[in-house]
Amino acid sequence: MEENIYNNPPQSHKLRTGILILTFIGAIAGVYSYFYPQLRKEITPAPTVEKLAVDLVSNDRGQIPVAFPKTLVTEKNIRVLDSYVATTPQGVEQSTFRYLSAMNFKQNLDYFTQYLQKNKWSYVTQSNGLESASMVYTKQIGGTITVNISKNQSLQAYVVDITMEVLKK
């Protein structure tokens, strides 16, 4: 009777296969045990995130922050995006108010430029693009006010972002 070598391999073939598998596993374990300590040295822990030293008070009702001049924003039926006040331990209070304006770019730019100059804010700098502008004005007692106007493409409206910094201490 003839023996089928494909269904019943000789014992030496099984032994060689077992030795190859054990050798392969041993090689992997050796490489791992050699390189693992070196890899651990190179991995540095992530820096710890410290809590910001700022008190942040959000205005849930979307009202204009108290520090702002009452007549600064006169536009009606605006959609408020942000309204908050942040205070640092050094006593700097930063009030921010962001809203969607119904006015176009030129109307917003003219309004805020004229308002700030008329109310005796001193010009610091202004940067204008085709559909965006940033203007910074200061007042000795009133602090610094920054007005950014930019087009929100997805809403097809202009966002007006006003930030006022005042030293409270």
C-alpha positions as CSV (number, residue, x, y, z in Angstrom):
1,M,0.0,0.0,0.0
2,E,1.3,3.4,-1.0
3,E,1.5,6.1,1.6
4,N,0.1,9.6,0.7
5,I,2.9,12.1,1.7
6,Y,0.6,15.0,1.4
7,N,-1.9,13.8,4.1
8,N,0.6,12.4,6.5
9,P,3.9,14.3,6.4
10,P,6.9,12.6,7.9
11,Q,7.7,13.3,11.6
12,S,10.9,15.2,10.7
13,H,8.8,17.7,8.7
14,K,6.5,18.4,11.7
15,L,9.5,18.7,14.0
16,R,11.2,21.3,11.6
17,T,8.0,23.3,11.4
18,G,7.7,23.4,15.2
19,I,11.3,24.4,15.6
20,L,10.9,27.2,13.0
21,I,7.8,28.5,14.8
22,L,9.5,28.5,18.2
23,T,12.6,30.2,16.7
24,F,10.4,32.9,15.2
25,I,8.6,33.5,18.5
26,G,11.9,33.6,20.3
27,A,13.4,36.1,17.9
28,I,10.4,38.4,18.3
29,A,10.6,38.2,22.1
30,G,14.4,38.9,21.9
31,V,13.9,42.0,19.7
32,Y,11.1,43.2,21.9
33,S,13.1,42.8,25.1
34,Y,16.1,44.5,23.5
35,F,14.3,47.6,22.1
36,Y,11.5,48.1,24.7
37,P,13.7,49.9,27.3
38,Q,15.1,52.2,24.6
39,L,11.6,53.0,23.4
40,R,10.4,53.8,26.9
41,K,13.3,56.3,27.3
42,E,12.2,58.2,24.2
43,I,8.6,58.4,25.2
44,T,8.1,61.6,27.2
45,P,4.9,62.2,29.0
46,A,2.6,64.9,27.7
47,P,3.0,68.2,29.5
48,T,0.4,68.9,32.1
49,V,-2.1,71.5,31.2
50,E,-2.4,74.2,33.8
51,K,-5.6,75.9,34.5
52,L,-5.7,79.3,32.9
53,A,-5.5,82.1,35.4
54,V,-8.5,83.9,33.9
55,D,-12.0,84.2,35.3
56,L,-14.4,83.8,32.4
57,V,-18.0,84.9,32.8
58,S,-20.3,84.1,29.9
59,N,-23.3,86.2,29.2
60,D,-26.0,83.6,28.5
61,R,-28.6,86.2,27.5
62,G,-26.3,87.7,24.8
63,Q,-26.3,91.2,26.2
64,I,-23.6,93.7,25.5
65,P,-21.0,93.5,28.2
66,V,-21.3,96.3,30.9
67,A,-17.8,97.7,30.1
68,F,-18.9,98.7,26.6
69,P,-20.2,102.1,25.9
70,K,-24.0,101.9,25.8
71,T,-24.2,103.4,22.4
72,L,-21.5,101.3,20.7
73,V,-23.8,98.8,19.1
74,T,-27.0,100.4,17.9
75,E,-28.0,97.8,15.3
76,K,-31.4,96.1,16.1
77,N,-32.4,92.4,15.7
78,I,-28.8,91.1,15.6
79,R,-27.9,87.5,16.2
80,V,-25.4,87.3,19.1
81,L,-22.7,84.7,18.7
82,D,-20.6,85.4,21.9
83,S,-20.8,87.6,24.8
84,Y,-18.4,87.2,27.8
85,V,-16.0,88.9,30.1
86,A,-12.5,87.5,31.1
87,T,-10.5,88.9,34.0
88,T,-6.8,88.1,34.6
89,P,-5.2,88.1,38.1
90,Q,-3.4,91.2,37.1
91,G,-6.7,93.0,36.8
92,V,-7.1,93.2,33.1
93,E,-10.8,92.8,32.1
94,Q,-11.5,91.8,28.5
95,S,-15.0,92.0,27.4
96,T,-16.0,90.5,24.0
97,F,-19.2,90.7,22.0
98,R,-19.6,89.0,18.6
99,Y,-22.7,89.2,16.5
100,L,-24.0,88.8,12.9
101,S,-24.7,92.2,11.4
102,A,-27.4,93.0,8.9
103,M,-25.2,95.9,7.6
104,N,-22.8,95.4,4.7
105,F,-19.0,95.7,5.1
106,K,-18.7,99.4,4.2
107,Q,-21.6,100.4,6.5
108,N,-20.0,98.6,9.4
109,L,-16.6,100.0,8.7
110,D,-17.9,103.6,8.4
111,Y,-20.1,103.3,11.4
112,F,-17.4,102.0,13.8
113,T,-14.7,104.4,12.4
114,Q,-16.9,107.4,12.9
115,Y,-18.2,106.2,16.3
116,L,-14.8,105.7,17.8
117,Q,-13.4,109.0,16.4
118,K,-16.5,111.0,17.5
119,N,-16.3,109.5,21.0
120,K,-12.6,110.6,21.4
121,W,-11.0,107.1,21.0
122,S,-7.4,107.6,19.7
123,Y,-6.5,105.8,16.5
124,V,-3.8,103.1,16.9
125,T,-4.0,101.0,13.7
126,Q,-6.4,99.8,11.1
127,S,-6.1,97.0,8.5
128,N,-8.6,96.7,5.7
129,G,-9.1,93.9,3.2
130,L,-11.8,93.4,0.5
131,E,-14.3,92.0,3.0
132,S,-12.6,92.2,6.3
133,A,-11.2,94.9,8.6
134,S,-9.5,95.2,11.9
135,M,-9.3,98.5,13.8
136,V,-7.7,99.2,17.2
137,Y,-8.4,102.4,19.2
138,T,-7.4,103.4,22.7
139,K,-8.5,105.8,25.4
140,Q,-6.4,106.7,28.4
141,I,-9.1,105.9,30.9
142,G,-11.2,103.6,28.6
143,G,-8.6,101.1,27.7
144,T,-8.3,99.5,24.3
145,I,-11.0,98.6,21.9
146,T,-10.6,96.3,18.9
147,V,-13.3,95.9,16.2
148,N,-13.0,93.1,13.6
149,I,-15.4,92.9,10.7
150,S,-15.3,89.8,8.5
151,K,-17.6,88.0,6.1
152,N,-18.9,84.6,7.2
153,Q,-19.2,82.8,3.9
154,S,-21.5,80.0,5.1
155,L,-24.0,82.5,6.6
156,Q,-23.5,85.2,3.9
157,A,-23.4,87.8,6.6
158,Y,-20.8,90.0,8.3
159,V,-19.5,89.1,11.8
160,V,-18.6,92.0,14.0
161,D,-16.2,91.0,16.8
162,I,-15.7,93.8,19.4
163,T,-13.1,93.3,22.2
164,M,-12.5,95.9,24.9
165,E,-9.6,95.6,27.4
166,V,-9.6,97.7,30.6
167,L,-7.2,97.7,33.5
168,K,-9.4,97.4,36.6
169,K,-6.8,97.6,39.4
